[in-house]
Amino acid sequence: MINVIGLGYIGLPTALMLAAHGMEVTGTDYNEELVHTLKAGRTTFKEEGLEELFHKAVESGIQFSNQYQRTDMYIVSVPTPYDKKSKKVDARYVISAIRSILEVCLQESIIVIESTVSPGTIDRYVRPLFKERNLVIGKDIHIVHAPERIIPGNMVYELLNNNRTIGADSFEVGEKVKTIYSSFCKGEIIVTDIRTAEMTKVVENTFRDINIAYANELAKICRSDNLDVYEIIRIANKHPRVNILSPGPGVGGHCISVDPWFLVGDYPGLANIILAARKINDSMPEFVLRRIYEIMKENNIREVGRVGLYGLTYKEDVDDVRESPTLQLLDCMEKHLAGGIRVYDPWITKDIVENQYHNFEDFLNDVDLVVIMVGHNHIKQNSHMLDGKYILDTRSIMENEEIYRL
Ligand code: SAJ
């Protein structure tokens, strides 16, 4: 039996996928409410194809529990936040999950860590936990790192089709874990050592952060010289070896805006482009704020209360608000003691910020300037409702020529 620890954005789809492909699976989470919801037959977040997968897994007998199970195979997918000051990975949830596993696991268990960790974390924080208990690694217990790679919004497809990396101390254990993932994964599965797997994952997300930063820096340069960055990127991308990403209001999500900091924190003085990229992406919400003030001035909009931010999530068509550019922008406004801006997101039903609306029409009635922070399908389908409003489109999703862009 496989015990999946942590039933969040990664753990839940992974547990469901394994169960739906014939594995005996128990999903464990310490959040009682979450386990209760799953046991009652409801999923805990929205994601394309998740509902269907959930039903398949339930039919195949998946169990949910608050308890760690006595078995010989664990997959750990708990959060790995970073310490905002030191920029280093905060491995406390991984450590406590492993401690709890060691209380109950069978001899020769394999513990797979899917959570993203910075290079060296397993050596520094995980191996000592085994030594504390006089467990011989490679004999009494095995540790594996199989970093997740799926993108929110397309998780189910990517779980099935992405290539994967498995880091293990021995080829045999790596191959054993590969067999389990092969039950559903159609992509190539590469077995390597643990430090390489740790580094690879962080490097992938940093690559994307740097590329987004380039697009964002171009947006700033073009704005300063009155050039159309979108047209320039469109033309440049016709070159066979150029693929510039899209500028935006900042980088959010729990991965790309976090993982590069691990490299900055662990390799001070060496991670220079990486640090610069982080700073550029983190400066974007403030850049948007300055654009808002410019547009207000130009159009005689006197009150911030007549401005509305559309979108609270970190990207389109997901309900995840972690590190979202809109939240960063609201933070930035608070620092400047500016309040009163209106906010609406069709994907967020809970009240999480001040002046948040749950009805699109009410929101539109109260504002003159709509700032599109997220390109949800909802706004694309309802773009006609914005007629007569000033629009700042930070994602460049609207066709209309007359609107403001970054
Ligand atoms: N963004 C831009 N411009 C772009 C692309 C993205 O501003 O051209 C913004 C998005 O709006 C968002 C942020 O960047 O705020 C990140 O979004 P994303 O869609 O690029 O990535 P995530 O964070 O949803 O998922 C990433 C993926 N990693 C890579 O693409 C290298 C995913 O494969 C990983 O599994 C995930 O991080 C993770 O968990 O590490």
Residues whose N, C-alpha, C, O or C-beta is under 5 A from the ligand:
A	BS01	SAJ	E148 R149 I150 I151 P152 E204 N205 R208 I212 L245 S246 P247 G248 G250 V251 G252 G253 C255 I256 Y314 K315
